[in-house]
Amino acid sequence: MKGFQKKIMDKKVVLITGAAGKLGESLSKSVLENNGNIVIADINSDKLFKLAKTLPSNRVLAQCCDASKKEDLLLLTELAFQKFGKIDAAIHSSYPKSKSWGTSFENLEFENLRDDLASHLGGALIFSQIMIKFFLRQNYGNLIHISSIQGVSTPKFEHYEGTNMISPIEYSAIKAGLISITKYLAKYYKGKNIRVNCISPGGIKDNQDEIFLRKYRESCNNKGMLDTQDISGLALFLISDDSLFINGQNIIIDDGWSL
């Protein structure tokens, strides 16, 4: 399978936001492992450049970037063009959070909601706008958003009982919104040789409470919580030319959690 992936990823340039995060880092390394080139961006410059030092410099461009700011994104795309001459695909895995992220529904405040909804959903719209303008100039492009099973299903609240964890309502709203953005843009740019798709992963392991992990596993078919690497194969497929006619879709990868 790896040899097949190397063939279809060869020389593609993939821009990834949130690249210093767990999922973004995994996606970045997967593209490199399959003979692609990457443009990696994150607002956390320390983590980003620490990651970049471990990667082959001739195939990587690292740039500190606020993925919700047009000026940062315009500079990012210009630098990418200067280094690689194109951007074949862009994955928006940025995950901004305010200091109040994770507040219970009963204690939500408008100011904090405004920050989270604007930075996450608003940021996704601005990122899409800048990337699609770039894609229109080069006459093709491939945009991938990262949503979640919480964007298509109600949280299983019983999984959180006995833990300090919650599933924030704004998270569900944001992830559902990303799916809608995906479908809207795919249709809006009909006939422009631009694809827009969305990946909705199940829960990803990140030192969650053992009680939660056990209950979550009971709702799945084989594994339970996913590793970041479990998302990479789907992302590579959507980047590849083997998925040319997949457009406007939200693809769930959750080991059966949502069944």
C-alpha positions as CSV (number, residue, x, y, z in Angstrom):
1,M,0.0,0.0,0.0
2,K,2.8,2.4,0.8
3,G,4.3,2.1,-2.7
4,F,0.9,2.9,-4.1
5,Q,0.6,6.0,-2.0
6,K,4.1,7.2,-2.9
7,K,3.1,7.1,-6.6
8,I,-0.1,9.1,-6.1
9,M,1.5,11.7,-3.7
10,D,4.6,12.2,-5.7
11,K,5.5,16.0,-5.9
12,K,2.2,17.2,-4.5
13,V,2.4,20.3,-2.3
14,V,0.1,20.3,0.7
15,L,-0.5,23.2,3.0
16,I,-1.5,22.3,6.5
17,T,-2.6,24.7,9.2
18,G,-2.4,23.7,12.9
19,A,0.7,21.7,11.9
20,A,2.2,21.9,15.4
21,G,-0.9,20.1,16.9
22,K,-1.1,16.3,17.2
23,L,-3.3,15.8,14.1
24,G,-1.5,18.4,12.0
25,E,1.9,17.0,12.8
26,S,0.8,13.5,11.9
27,L,-0.7,14.7,8.6
28,S,2.5,16.6,7.8
29,K,4.7,13.6,8.3
30,S,2.3,11.3,6.4
31,V,2.5,13.6,3.3
32,L,6.3,13.6,3.5
33,E,6.5,9.8,4.0
34,N,4.5,9.5,0.7
35,N,6.8,11.7,-1.4
36,G,4.8,14.9,-1.0
37,N,6.0,18.4,-0.1
38,I,4.5,20.4,2.8
39,V,3.8,24.0,3.8
40,I,3.2,23.9,7.5
41,A,1.7,26.7,9.5
42,D,0.8,27.3,13.1
43,I,0.4,30.2,15.5
44,N,2.7,28.5,18.0
45,S,6.1,29.4,16.5
46,D,8.1,27.4,19.1
47,K,6.4,24.1,18.4
48,L,6.2,24.7,14.7
49,F,9.9,25.4,14.2
50,K,10.9,22.6,16.6
51,L,8.9,20.3,14.3
52,A,10.4,21.8,11.2
53,K,13.9,21.1,12.4
54,T,13.1,17.3,12.3
55,L,12.0,17.4,8.7
56,P,13.8,17.7,5.4
57,S,14.2,21.4,4.7
58,N,14.1,21.1,0.9
59,R,10.6,19.6,1.1
60,V,9.2,21.8,3.9
61,L,8.3,25.4,4.3
62,A,7.4,26.4,7.9
63,Q,5.7,29.7,8.6
64,C,4.2,31.1,11.8
65,C,0.7,32.1,10.9
66,D,-2.6,33.1,12.4
67,A,-4.9,31.1,10.0
68,S,-7.8,33.6,10.6
69,K,-5.8,36.6,9.4
70,K,-5.9,37.5,5.7
71,E,-2.5,39.2,5.7
72,D,-0.8,36.1,7.3
73,L,-2.5,33.7,4.9
74,L,-1.6,35.9,1.8
75,L,2.0,35.9,2.9
76,L,1.9,32.1,3.5
77,T,0.5,31.4,0.0
78,E,3.1,33.7,-1.6
79,L,6.0,32.1,0.2
80,A,4.6,28.7,-0.7
81,F,4.4,29.7,-4.4
82,Q,7.9,31.1,-4.3
83,K,9.3,27.8,-2.9
84,F,7.2,25.2,-4.7
85,G,5.4,27.0,-7.5
86,K,2.0,25.6,-6.6
87,I,-0.2,24.4,-3.8
88,D,-2.1,21.2,-4.7
89,A,-4.1,20.9,-1.5
90,A,-4.8,22.6,1.8
91,I,-5.9,21.0,5.0
92,H,-7.3,23.3,7.6
93,S,-6.6,21.5,10.9
94,S,-6.2,24.7,13.0
95,Y,-8.0,24.4,16.4
96,P,-8.2,27.8,18.1
97,K,-9.6,27.9,21.6
98,S,-10.3,30.8,24.1
99,K,-9.3,30.6,27.7
100,S,-12.9,29.7,28.6
101,W,-13.1,26.7,26.2
102,G,-14.8,23.8,27.9
103,T,-17.2,25.8,30.0
104,S,-20.4,24.0,30.8
105,F,-23.5,25.1,28.9
106,E,-25.0,26.7,32.0
107,N,-22.0,29.0,32.5
108,L,-21.4,30.1,28.9
109,E,-20.8,33.9,28.4
110,F,-21.4,35.7,25.1
111,E,-18.0,37.3,25.0
112,N,-16.3,33.9,25.2
113,L,-18.7,32.3,22.7
114,R,-18.0,35.2,20.3
115,D,-14.2,34.5,20.5
116,D,-14.5,30.8,19.9
117,L,-17.1,30.9,17.2
118,A,-15.3,33.8,15.4
119,S,-11.9,32.3,15.6
120,H,-12.9,28.8,14.6
121,L,-15.8,29.1,12.2
122,G,-14.8,32.6,11.1
123,G,-11.2,31.5,10.7
124,A,-12.3,28.6,8.6
125,L,-14.2,30.9,6.3
126,I,-11.3,33.3,5.9
127,F,-8.9,30.4,5.3
128,S,-11.2,29.0,2.7
129,Q,-11.6,32.4,1.0
130,I,-7.8,33.0,0.7
131,M,-7.0,29.4,-0.4
132,I,-9.8,29.3,-3.0
133,K,-8.6,32.7,-4.5
134,F,-5.2,31.1,-4.9
135,F,-6.7,27.9,-6.4
136,L,-8.7,30.0,-8.9
137,R,-5.5,31.7,-10.1
138,Q,-3.8,28.3,-10.7
139,N,-7.0,26.8,-12.2
140,Y,-7.3,23.9,-9.7
141,G,-7.2,23.1,-6.0
142,N,-8.3,20.8,-3.2
143,L,-9.5,22.1,0.2
144,I,-10.0,19.8,3.1
145,H,-11.6,20.8,6.4
146,I,-11.5,18.8,9.7
147,S,-14.8,18.4,11.4
148,S,-15.8,15.7,13.9
149,I,-18.4,13.1,14.7
150,Q,-19.8,15.7,17.1
151,G,-20.7,17.7,14.0
152,V,-23.1,14.9,12.8
153,S,-24.2,13.2,16.0
154,T,-25.3,14.2,19.5
155,P,-22.6,13.5,22.1
156,K,-23.0,10.4,24.2
157,F,-23.3,12.2,27.5
158,E,-23.2,9.0,29.5
159,H,-19.6,8.6,28.4
160,Y,-18.7,11.6,30.5
161,E,-20.3,10.6,33.7
162,G,-17.8,10.0,36.5
163,T,-15.2,12.2,34.8
164,N,-14.3,15.9,34.8
165,M,-14.7,16.0,31.0
166,I,-17.6,17.6,29.0
167,S,-18.5,17.9,25.4
168,P,-18.9,21.7,24.8
169,I,-22.0,22.7,22.9
170,E,-20.0,25.2,20.9
171,Y,-17.8,22.4,19.7
172,S,-20.8,20.6,18.2
173,A,-22.0,23.9,16.6
174,I,-18.5,24.6,15.2
175,K,-18.0,21.1,13.7
176,A,-21.5,21.1,12.2
177,G,-20.8,24.5,10.7
178,L,-17.6,23.2,9.1
179,I,-19.6,20.5,7.3
180,S,-22.1,23.1,6.0
181,I,-19.2,25.3,4.9
182,T,-17.7,22.4,3.0
183,K,-20.9,21.6,1.1
184,Y,-21.7,25.3,0.4
185,L,-18.2,26.0,-1.1
186,A,-18.1,22.8,-3.1
187,K,-21.4,23.8,-4.8
188,Y,-20.5,27.5,-5.0
189,Y,-17.4,26.8,-7.1
190,K,-19.0,24.3,-9.4
191,G,-17.1,24.1,-12.7
192,K,-14.0,25.7,-11.3
193,N,-11.9,22.6,-10.9
194,I,-11.9,23.1,-7.1
195,R,-12.8,20.3,-4.7
196,V,-13.9,20.9,-1.1
197,N,-14.3,18.0,1.3
198,C,-14.4,17.4,5.0
199,I,-13.1,14.7,7.4
200,S,-15.0,13.9,10.6
201,P,-12.8,11.8,12.9
202,G,-14.0,10.1,16.0
203,G,-12.3,10.8,19.3
204,I,-8.5,10.9,19.2
205,K,-6.4,9.7,22.1
206,D,-5.0,12.5,24.2
207,N,-4.6,11.3,27.8
208,Q,-8.4,11.1,28.4
209,D,-9.9,9.7,31.6
210,E,-9.8,5.9,31.8
211,I,-13.5,5.8,32.6
212,F,-14.3,7.8,29.5
213,L,-12.0,5.6,27.3
214,R,-13.7,2.4,28.5
215,K,-17.2,3.8,27.9
216,Y,-16.2,5.2,24.5
217,R,-14.7,1.9,23.5
218,E,-18.0,0.1,24.2
219,S,-19.7,2.3,21.5
220,C,-17.2,1.3,18.9
221,N,-16.6,-1.8,16.8
222,N,-13.0,-2.7,17.1
223,K,-10.6,-0.1,18.5
224,G,-12.3,2.8,20.3
225,M,-10.4,6.1,20.5
226,L,-8.3,6.7,17.4
227,D,-4.6,7.5,17.0
228,T,-3.8,10.5,14.8
229,Q,-2.2,8.1,12.3
230,D,-5.6,6.5,11.7
231,I,-6.8,9.7,10.0
232,S,-3.8,9.9,7.6
233,G,-4.8,7.3,5.1
234,L,-8.1,9.0,4.4
235,A,-6.4,12.4,4.1
236,L,-3.9,11.0,1.6
237,F,-6.7,9.6,-0.4
238,L,-8.6,12.9,-0.5
239,I,-5.4,14.7,-1.6
240,S,-4.7,12.1,-4.3
241,D,-6.0,12.1,-7.8
242,D,-7.8,8.8,-7.0
243,S,-10.5,11.0,-5.3
244,L,-11.0,13.5,-8.2
245,F,-14.7,13.2,-8.2
246,I,-15.3,13.2,-4.5
247,N,-16.6,16.8,-3.8
248,G,-18.7,18.4,-1.1
249,Q,-18.6,15.3,1.1
250,N,-18.1,14.8,4.8
251,I,-16.4,11.4,5.4
252,I,-16.6,9.9,8.9
253,I,-13.8,7.8,10.3
254,D,-14.9,6.7,13.8
255,D,-14.7,2.9,14.2
256,G,-18.4,2.7,14.2
257,W,-19.1,5.2,17.0
258,S,-21.8,7.0,15.1
259,L,-23.7,3.8,14.1
